[in-house]
Amino acid sequence: MDLPTAWNLDDKSTYLSVDSSGLRVNYEGSGESGEAGAIRANNPIPPYCKLFYFEVDIIDEGKDKWIGIGFCEKEVDLNRMPGN
């Protein structure tokens, strides 16, 4: 069973960078209205997994403090906030 263990370096917004460990993400966009970045994990949570735990540490919430954490389908635009 392949579980999510890091961020997917090839499945992310153009506004994001990921360190070599695959565990730290930085937003590098301008922060202008409508500009957002999302990233997917290296593996999806399996549908038969009844409970899945993960943690996220916010190191810098940014000037306007707009952060969204969520789950999405493969087809979702990663240059938008989750759910938009």
C-alpha positions in Angstrom: 0.0 0.0 0.0 1.5 3.3 -1.1 0.6 6.1 1.3 1.4 9.8 1.1 4.8 10.5 2.6 6.0 13.7 0.9 4.9 16.4 -1.5 4.9 15.6 -5.2 7.6 17.8 -6.9 6.0 17.3 -10.3 2.3 17.9 -9.3 2.3 21.5 -7.9 1.5 25.1 -8.7 3.9 27.2 -10.6 3.9 29.5 -7.6 5.4 26.9 -5.3 8.9 25.5 -4.7 9.7 22.3 -2.8 13.0 21.5 -1.0 14.9 18.4 -1.9 13.4 16.4 1.0 9.9 16.9 -0.5 8.6 18.0 2.9 8.9 21.8 2.8 6.9 24.0 0.4 7.5 27.7 -0.2 5.1 30.1 -1.9 7.0 32.2 -4.3 4.2 34.1 -6.1 3.4 37.8 -5.8 0.4 37.2 -3.5 -1.8 39.3 -5.8 -5.6 38.8 -5.9 -6.5 35.4 -7.3 -3.0 34.1 -7.3 -2.7 30.9 -5.2 -0.7 27.7 -5.1 -1.5 24.1 -4.3 0.4 20.9 -4.3 -0.5 17.2 -4.2 1.1 14.5 -2.1 3.3 11.9 -3.8 0.6 9.3 -3.4 -3.2 9.6 -2.9 -4.8 8.4 0.3 -6.2 5.0 -0.6 -10.1 4.9 -0.6 -10.1 1.9 1.7 -8.1 3.7 4.3 -10.7 4.6 6.9 -8.4 6.9 8.9 -5.5 8.9 7.8 -3.5 11.3 9.9 -1.2 14.1 8.7 0.3 17.3 10.2 1.2 20.6 8.6 3.4 23.2 10.3 2.8 26.8 9.1 6.2 28.6 9.4 5.1 32.0 7.9 1.4 32.8 7.3 2.2 35.6 4.9 1.2 39.2 4.8 -2.5 38.6 4.2 -2.7 35.3 6.1 -4.6 33.4 3.4 -3.8 29.7 3.7 -6.0 26.8 2.6 -5.4 23.1 3.4 -7.7 20.5 1.8 -8.1 17.6 -0.4 -8.8 17.6 -4.1 -9.3 15.5 -7.2 -6.6 15.0 -9.8 -8.3 17.4 -12.3 -8.2 20.5 -9.9 -6.3 23.6 -11.0 -3.3 23.9 -8.7 -3.0 27.6 -9.3 -6.2 28.1 -7.2 -7.1 27.6 -3.6 -8.4 24.2 -2.7 -12.2 24.1 -3.2 -12.2 26.9 -5.8 
